[in-house]
């Protein structure tokens, strides 16, 4: 039963991030039950789990809705990411051993191969996770991880977008190079540029919604 519930959460989450259910759309239990071939009880439980992941709002008297962010919300998330991720990166560079550097090099190869393909978002997070993991700040990293799915709501064309491929790869490679060279200030500068560019795309998606 627990495994089935987890599978249902994963299926609905995947469809939300793919844009099947856009930000602000209603998630009706009866319709979801019919779509996924289950009863309403596991749907209710799945929606509660998705609410805990900050992908769904449970609205009293109205049921569930996919989270919709305002420009102010997006700006707050951008500022949080700038503060938390740049700090994690600097700490990680100061503490990284050869194994951590090898992990970043491997993640860079994976993310370079994944751009423009299904799974690009997952590869991107694996790369950033490799950059930050050596900081050994699990609570701070958990906050960053919590923000990622929210950002993905507004980057649902990530896997198929190629217009910014050159810039995207250049920034990731610059991050990997600065990490290996232990150039913390350079790495933080590249990361700030990368996060701001990503959020500019998110702002454009939100404005067009």
Secondary structure as the mmCIF struct_conf table of DSSP 4:
data_model
#
loop_
_struct_conf.conf_type_id
_struct_conf.id
_struct_conf.beg_label_comp_id
_struct_conf.beg_label_asym_id
_struct_conf.beg_label_seq_id
_struct_conf.end_label_comp_id
_struct_conf.end_label_asym_id
_struct_conf.end_label_seq_id
HELX_RH_AL_P HELX_RH_AL_P1 UNK A 2 UNK A 17
TURN_TY1_P TURN_TY1_P1 UNK A 18 UNK A 19
BEND BEND1 UNK A 20 UNK A 21
TURN_TY1_P TURN_TY1_P2 UNK A 23 UNK A 24
STRN STRN1 UNK A 26 UNK A 27
HELX_RH_AL_P HELX_RH_AL_P2 UNK A 29 UNK A 36
TURN_TY1_P TURN_TY1_P3 UNK A 37 UNK A 37
HELX_RH_AL_P HELX_RH_AL_P3 UNK A 40 UNK A 52
TURN_TY1_P TURN_TY1_P4 UNK A 53 UNK A 54
BEND BEND2 UNK A 55 UNK A 55
STRN STRN2 UNK A 56 UNK A 59
TURN_TY1_P TURN_TY1_P5 UNK A 60 UNK A 62
STRN STRN3 UNK A 63 UNK A 66
HELX_RH_AL_P HELX_RH_AL_P4 UNK A 71 UNK A 95
HELX_RH_AL_P HELX_RH_AL_P5 UNK A 98 UNK A 114
TURN_TY1_P TURN_TY1_P6 UNK A 115 UNK A 116
BEND BEND3 UNK A 117 UNK A 117
TURN_TY1_P TURN_TY1_P7 UNK A 118 UNK A 119
HELX_RH_AL_P HELX_RH_AL_P6 UNK A 120 UNK A 133
TURN_TY1_P TURN_TY1_P8 UNK A 134 UNK A 135
HELX_RH_AL_P HELX_RH_AL_P7 UNK A 138 UNK A 153
TURN_TY1_P TURN_TY1_P9 UNK A 154 UNK A 154
TURN_TY1_P TURN_TY1_P10 UNK A 156 UNK A 157
HELX_RH_3T_P HELX_RH_3T_P1 UNK A 158 UNK A 160
TURN_TY1_P TURN_TY1_P11 UNK A 163 UNK A 164
HELX_RH_AL_P HELX_RH_AL_P8 UNK A 165 UNK A 180
TURN_TY1_P TURN_TY1_P12 UNK A 181 UNK A 182
HELX_RH_AL_P HELX_RH_AL_P9 UNK A 184 UNK A 208
#
